[in-house]
Amino acid sequence: MDAPKPPQHGPAQLTVKISDETHRGLYANRVIIAHSGEEFVLDFVADLPPGPQVVSRIITSPSHAVALVEALSENIGRYQAQYGPIRRPGAPPKADA
């Protein structure tokens, strides 16, 4: 008879493979987002000379798009807690009080 499994706490561990090329990553400084009733399309763009170029396209379901937004929001909060507020390009610097 098998022993009962202990309850898992937190998210299950996920093991994924990644190719060397993907591991190196791609630079993108813009994203273009489009959607239909069934999917979201995210085109990541490197806006560099000689001109902008889509470097990666991600197509995902609406439910995965929501999960992405939630995960990104959580990680931005952690980043700002560690490094301070993120200044958006073109935004004036904050005056010290």
N, C-alpha and C positions, 0 to 999 in steps of 0.2 A: 504494500500500500504506500502510495506517495505521501510525503509529508506536505502539509498545507504551505503554500507560498506566503511569505510575509507581505504585508501590504506595501505598495510602492507609494512613495511620497515625492511630489514634484513631477515634472515632465519626464517621460521615458527617455533614456539615452538613445541617440540616433547616430549610427555609424554611416558615413557617406564616403564615396570615393571622389577624388578631384584630379583631373589631369594636370600635368605640369603647366601647360599653356593657360588653362583656366586659373590655376593657382597664382600665376603672375599677375593676373588682373588686368583691367583696362581702365584708362582715365576717362572720366566723363564729368563735365561741368554744367550740363543742362539735361533736362528730361522732358520729353513730349509725351503726354498721356492722352490716350483715346479709349473709348469704350463702346461696346454694343450691349445688347441685352444679356449676352452669355459670357463676355470676357472683357478684361482690361488689357490694353497694349501699352507697354512702357518702352519708349525708344530712348536709350541713353546716348547722348550726343557729346562728342569732344568738339567744342567750339574753339578751334585753333587755326592758325594760318596753314594752308591757303584758304580754308573755309570749313564750316561745320560738317561733321560726318557722323552718322549713326554708327556707334561702335558695338552696340548690343541691343537686341530686342527681346523683351520678356513678355510672354502672353500668359495670363493667369485668370482664374475664375474670380468673380466678385467676392466670394467668401475668403479666398486667399489674399485678395487685395486689401480687405478689411484687416486681416491678421497682420499683413505687412505694415499697414499704417499704425496699428497698435504696437507692434514690436519696435518700429522706428521711433515712435513717440516715447516709449519707455527708455530706449537707448539714448535718445537725445537728452532726456531728463537726467540720466546717469552721467552723461558726458558733461552737461552743464554743472552738475553738482561737483564734479571733479575739477573742471577747467574754467568754469565761469560761463557767462552768457555768450551765445554765438551771435556775432554781429553779421547781419546780412550784407552782401555786397551793395555798395552805394548808400548804405545807411550812415548817418552822421555818428561819430563817436559819442559815447555817453559822457556828459560832463561830470566830473567828480564832485560830490557834495561836500 
